[in-house]
Amino acid sequence: MPSILYVGEDAGLVATRKLLLERAGNKVFSATNELEVIAACDRQIDVAILGEVPSLVVKKGLANLIRSRCPAVKVLELYASYQGKSLDDADAFLQTPVEPQILADCAGSLARQATVQRAQKIRGEAAAMRKRSAEIRQVITAAQERLYDSRRRKS
């Protein structure tokens, strides 16, 4: 089940969008301030949706906080036409007002991308561990052979 963090300033709108995303089959955490963002980032989050916030500076600060606390997360910026996009490094953008199904579909697509990237990273780490394990086995085998040879020469 995709895990989504929805961040916005209007508690009513946050609650409504949270409900819509949950009905689409997502696990949704919501935040209206930095402390709630930090608490949510302690969980495994696939997608962070940055909605309405007081200013573009606040939105950029929240995006930086999210990226620093959960670097693998995909960021979806919701923006009003009069403000325009403010996050240069967002993974996707939707202009508000946005249809609930479009929001859910976009979040789901980003969550799938995050899952694939996480799986690729895990596979890469597992391959590196297997390689390191093989190297360690070679070192142990060589040490055992030297020990065997030194004992054989003594006898």
C-alpha positions as CSV (number, residue, x, y, z in Angstrom):
1,M,0.0,0.0,0.0
2,P,1.5,3.3,-1.0
3,S,2.4,5.7,1.8
4,I,1.7,9.4,1.2
5,L,2.4,12.5,3.3
6,Y,0.0,15.4,2.5
7,V,1.2,18.8,3.7
8,G,-0.9,21.9,3.7
9,E,-2.0,24.8,5.9
10,D,-5.8,24.5,5.7
11,A,-6.7,21.7,8.1
12,G,-10.1,21.2,6.5
13,L,-8.6,20.9,3.0
14,V,-5.8,18.6,4.3
15,A,-8.4,16.3,6.0
16,T,-10.5,16.2,2.8
17,R,-7.6,15.4,0.5
18,K,-6.4,12.8,3.1
19,L,-9.8,11.1,3.0
20,L,-9.8,11.1,-0.8
21,L,-6.3,9.6,-1.0
22,E,-7.2,7.0,1.6
23,R,-10.3,6.0,-0.4
24,A,-8.0,5.4,-3.4
25,G,-6.1,2.8,-1.3
26,N,-3.3,4.8,0.1
27,K,-1.9,5.0,3.6
28,V,-1.9,8.8,4.2
29,F,-0.2,10.9,6.9
30,S,-1.0,14.6,7.0
31,A,0.9,17.6,8.3
32,T,0.2,21.2,8.8
33,N,3.5,22.2,10.3
34,E,7.2,21.2,10.4
35,L,6.9,19.0,13.5
36,E,4.2,16.9,11.9
37,V,6.4,16.7,8.8
38,I,9.3,15.4,10.8
39,A,7.1,12.9,12.6
40,A,5.7,11.6,9.3
41,C,9.2,11.3,7.8
42,D,10.2,8.9,10.5
43,R,8.0,6.4,8.7
44,Q,8.6,5.1,5.2
45,I,7.0,7.6,2.9
46,D,6.7,7.1,-0.8
47,V,5.2,10.4,-1.9
48,A,5.0,13.8,-0.3
49,I,2.3,16.1,-1.6
50,L,2.9,19.8,-0.9
51,G,-0.3,21.6,-1.1
52,E,-1.4,25.1,0.0
53,V,1.0,26.8,2.4
54,P,1.3,30.4,3.5
55,S,4.2,31.4,1.1
56,L,6.5,30.0,-1.5
57,V,9.4,30.4,1.0
58,V,7.6,28.1,3.4
59,K,6.8,25.6,0.7
60,K,10.5,25.5,-0.4
61,G,11.5,25.1,3.3
62,L,9.1,22.2,3.8
63,A,10.3,20.6,0.6
64,N,14.0,20.9,1.8
65,L,13.0,19.4,5.2
66,I,11.2,16.5,3.5
67,R,14.1,15.8,1.1
68,S,16.6,15.9,4.0
69,R,14.5,13.6,6.3
70,C,13.3,11.2,3.6
71,P,15.6,11.5,0.6
72,A,14.0,8.7,-1.5
73,V,10.5,10.3,-1.4
74,K,8.9,11.6,-4.6
75,V,7.6,15.1,-4.3
76,L,4.3,16.3,-5.9
77,E,3.7,20.0,-5.8
78,L,0.2,21.4,-6.0
79,Y,0.2,25.0,-7.1
80,A,-2.3,27.7,-7.9
81,S,-2.1,29.3,-11.4
82,Y,-1.6,32.7,-9.9
83,Q,1.5,31.5,-8.0
84,G,3.0,29.1,-10.4
85,K,5.4,26.3,-9.6
86,S,7.9,27.0,-6.9
87,L,9.8,23.7,-6.4
88,D,12.5,23.2,-9.0
89,D,13.2,19.7,-7.9
90,A,9.6,18.4,-7.5
91,D,9.0,15.1,-9.3
92,A,5.6,16.1,-10.5
93,F,3.2,19.2,-10.5
94,L,-0.5,19.6,-10.5
95,Q,-2.4,22.9,-10.8
96,T,-5.2,23.4,-8.4
97,P,-8.1,22.9,-8.3
98,V,-7.4,19.3,-9.1
99,E,-9.9,16.5,-9.6
100,P,-9.6,13.9,-6.8
101,Q,-9.0,11.0,-9.2
102,I,-6.2,12.8,-11.0
103,L,-4.5,13.6,-7.6
104,A,-4.9,9.9,-6.6
105,D,-3.6,8.6,-9.9
106,C,-0.6,11.0,-9.9
107,A,0.3,10.1,-6.3
108,G,-0.1,6.3,-7.2
109,S,2.2,6.7,-10.2
110,L,4.9,8.4,-8.1
111,A,4.5,5.8,-5.3
112,R,5.2,3.0,-7.9
113,Q,8.3,4.9,-9.1
114,A,9.5,5.2,-5.5
115,T,8.9,1.5,-4.9
116,V,10.8,0.5,-8.0
117,Q,13.8,2.8,-7.1
118,R,13.8,1.5,-3.6
119,A,13.9,-2.1,-4.9
120,Q,16.7,-1.3,-7.3
121,K,18.7,0.2,-4.5
122,I,18.1,-2.8,-2.3
123,R,19.1,-5.2,-5.1
124,G,22.3,-3.1,-5.7
125,E,23.1,-3.2,-2.0
126,A,22.5,-6.9,-1.9
127,A,24.8,-7.4,-4.9
128,A,27.5,-5.4,-3.2
129,M,27.1,-7.4,0.0
130,R,27.4,-10.7,-2.0
131,K,30.6,-9.4,-3.7
132,R,32.1,-8.3,-0.4
133,S,31.1,-11.7,1.1
134,A,32.9,-13.5,-1.7
135,E,36.0,-11.4,-1.2
136,I,36.0,-12.2,2.5
137,R,35.6,-15.9,1.8
138,Q,38.6,-15.7,-0.6
139,V,40.7,-14.0,2.1
140,I,39.7,-16.6,4.7
141,T,40.4,-19.4,2.3
142,A,43.9,-18.0,1.5
143,A,44.6,-17.6,5.2
144,Q,43.6,-21.2,5.9
145,E,45.8,-22.4,3.1
146,R,48.8,-20.5,4.4
147,L,48.2,-21.8,7.9
148,Y,47.9,-25.4,6.5
149,D,51.1,-24.9,4.5
150,S,53.0,-23.5,7.5
151,R,51.9,-26.4,9.7
152,R,52.8,-28.9,7.0
153,R,56.3,-27.4,6.7
154,K,56.8,-27.6,10.5
155,S,56.0,-31.3,10.6
